[in-house]
Every structure is written in structure tokens, then in C-alpha cells.
Amino acid sequence: MREERKSTPRASVLWLATCLAACGGGGGNEAAPSQPQGPKTEYRCSIQVAKKPVGELTGKGNGEDPAKADEAAWADVCAKLPEAERATCRDETKWSVSKSSMSASGGGPVSHSTTLTLVAIAPMFDGEASSEVSSDEACKAALADACTKAGSPGDCLSAGFEKKGEARTKKTQMSKN
């Protein structure tokens, strides 16, 4: 004769727990819970570099009206550029232009004078990097990235470039268990 046992809620829970333990937790593919980890910090840095300005060029012009004085100043300053760059003399994407004008009359006809100053606009190169160690390490790597993009790998700051901008961020994430 077979003995019948009544199932109680407690017995059912114990039986289920025993089965799950024997089967490896139910799913079989799940990894064992890891030890709690601290927050993960990521430091990011972006740096911009550009070639240092080499100098400025100045051109002067005089004329009986402002337009003639301006044209004479442009001719003077453009003639000071190397032959290969003269075609870009009035290109506002390559040159920053400062203009100074003056008119004078000493009782006779009015004389106009114009001075133009050109400064080369150097293209900027952006570098980005991140590090889990420090903000300084991320910025060191970002500078190396920017220098490489500028065509001057290594320490381009000692090779005629200057830092134009720098941005640092720190992101902390709590790890999930």
C-alpha cells in the first residue's frame, strides 16, 4: 500500500529550492553573481591644436579716393606674400584682415590712406581620448591624437603648434550586479 502525503506550502517551497539548487539555479546558463564592484569612472578629453601664427603682413596704400587707397594697400600686402600664396591673398578663410583708413586735407585736395594687416588663419585639428585612469592621461592621449591629425605626430606643441582649446569630462557609472 502506498502512503499518501499531503503537500504543504512550506514543503513545496523546499522541494522547489532543492530542485533549483540541484539544477544550477534554474537557467543553467546564468553566471554566478560576481562580487560587488565600485563605481566605474571614465575620463574624457578633447583638445584642439593649430599652427602658431608666423607673423603678420602689412600693406599701405594712398589715393585720391578711399577705393584707390584700398586697392593700393591690397596690391602692397599681396605682393609681400610668397608667389604660391598670392592667389589666396583676399581669401577670408585663409587670412584675417585688419583695415585702418585715414583721410586728410591740408587746405587742398583730400588724401586717403589705407593700411591692411593680414594674419594667416591656421586650421584647427581636434583630438579626443578617454581613460579609466585619470583626466591627465586622457588629455595626453587626446593631444597625441590631435597632433597626428595635424600631420605632426608626437609633441606638436614644441613643433610650432599651440593648444586652442581643451575640454575635460568625468563620467562615473555604478556597476550592475
C-alpha positions in Angstrom: 0.0 0.0 0.0 1.2 3.4 -0.9 1.3 6.1 1.7 -0.1 9.4 0.5 1.5 12.6 1.7 -0.2 15.9 1.8 1.7 18.8 0.3 2.0 22.0 2.3 3.2 25.3 1.0 6.4 25.1 3.0 7.1 21.6 1.6 6.5 22.9 -1.9 9.0 25.8 -1.5 11.6 23.4 0.0 11.1 21.0 -2.9 11.4 23.8 -5.5 14.6 25.2 -3.8 16.2 21.8 -3.7 15.4 21.3 -7.4 16.8 24.7 -8.4 20.0 24.2 -6.4 20.5 20.8 -8.0 19.8 22.1 -11.5 22.2 25.1 -11.1 19.8 27.8 -10.3 17.1 27.1 -12.9 18.5 28.5 -16.1 21.7 26.6 -16.2 23.5 29.2 -18.4 23.5 32.1 -15.9 26.8 33.2 -14.4 27.2 33.1 -10.7 26.7 36.6 -9.2 30.0 38.5 -9.0 31.4 40.3 -6.1 30.2 43.9 -5.9 32.4 46.3 -7.7 32.9 50.0 -7.0 31.8 52.7 -9.5 33.5 52.8 -12.9 34.9 56.2 -13.8 35.7 57.3 -17.4 37.7 60.5 -18.0 37.3 62.1 -21.5 39.3 64.8 -23.0 39.1 66.8 -26.2 41.9 69.1 -27.4 42.2 71.5 -30.4 45.6 72.5 -31.8 46.5 74.9 -34.6 49.8 76.1 -36.1 51.1 79.2 -34.3 50.7 82.3 -36.4 54.0 83.0 -38.2 53.5 86.8 -38.2 51.6 89.4 -39.9 52.0 91.2 -43.2 51.2 94.9 -43.6 50.4 96.8 -46.8 49.9 100.5 -47.2 48.2 102.5 -50.0 47.4 106.1 -50.7 45.0 107.6 -53.2 42.7 110.5 -54.2 39.7 108.5 -53.0 39.2 105.6 -50.5 38.7 102.9 -53.1 42.1 103.7 -54.8 43.8 103.8 -51.4 42.3 100.4 -50.5 43.4 98.8 -53.9 46.9 100.2 -53.4 47.1 98.7 -49.9 45.8 95.3 -51.2 48.4 95.3 -54.0 51.2 96.1 -51.5 50.2 93.4 -49.0 49.6 90.7 -51.6 53.0 91.4 -53.2 54.6 90.5 -49.9 53.2 87.0 -49.9 55.1 84.2 -51.4 54.2 83.7 -55.1 52.3 80.4 -54.4 50.0 82.1 -51.8 49.3 85.4 -53.7 46.1 83.9 -55.3 44.7 83.4 -51.7 45.5 87.0 -50.6 41.8 88.1 -50.3 40.5 84.7 -49.1 38.8 85.3 -45.8 39.0 81.6 -44.9 42.8 81.8 -45.0 43.6 85.3 -43.8 42.3 87.5 -41.0 42.3 91.1 -42.3 42.5 94.3 -40.2 42.0 97.6 -42.0 42.8 101.1 -40.9 41.8 104.1 -43.0 42.5 107.8 -42.7 41.6 110.9 -44.7 43.4 114.3 -44.5 43.2 117.6 -46.1 45.7 120.4 -45.6 43.6 123.1 -47.3 44.0 121.3 -50.7 42.7 118.1 -52.1 41.7 115.3 -49.7 44.3 112.5 -49.4 43.2 109.0 -48.4 45.4 106.4 -46.7 44.7 102.7 -46.0 46.7 100.2 -44.0 45.8 96.4 -44.3 47.2 93.8 -42.0 47.0 90.1 -42.9 47.4 87.3 -40.4 47.2 83.7 -41.6 44.2 81.6 -40.2 45.6 78.2 -39.2 43.2 75.2 -39.5 42.4 73.6 -36.2 42.7 69.9 -35.5 40.6 68.1 -32.9 41.8 65.1 -30.8 39.8 63.0 -28.4 40.6 60.2 -26.0 39.3 58.6 -22.8 40.9 56.8 -19.9 39.8 54.9 -16.8 43.0 56.1 -15.0 43.0 59.9 -15.0 41.9 63.1 -16.7 45.6 63.9 -17.4 46.1 60.6 -19.1 43.1 61.1 -21.3 44.3 64.6 -22.3 47.8 63.3 -23.1 46.2 60.8 -25.5 43.9 63.5 -26.9 46.9 65.8 -27.6 48.7 62.9 -29.4 45.6 62.3 -31.5 45.3 66.0 -32.5 49.0 66.2 -33.3 48.7 63.1 -35.5 45.7 64.7 -37.4 47.7 67.9 -37.8 50.5 66.0 -39.5 52.9 66.4 -36.7 52.8 63.2 -34.6 54.3 63.3 -31.2 54.7 66.6 -29.3 53.4 69.1 -31.9 53.3 71.9 -29.2 57.1 72.0 -29.4 57.0 71.9 -33.2 55.2 75.2 -33.9 51.6 74.3 -32.8 49.6 75.7 -30.0 46.7 74.5 -27.9 43.5 76.4 -28.8 41.0 74.6 -26.6 40.6 71.8 -24.1 37.5 70.1 -22.6 37.6 67.5 -19.8 34.7 65.4 -18.6 34.4 62.8 -15.9 31.6 60.2 -16.0 31.0 57.8 -13.1 28.8 54.8 -13.5 27.7 52.4 -10.8 28.3 48.8 -11.9 25.3 46.5 -12.1 25.4 43.1 -10.3 
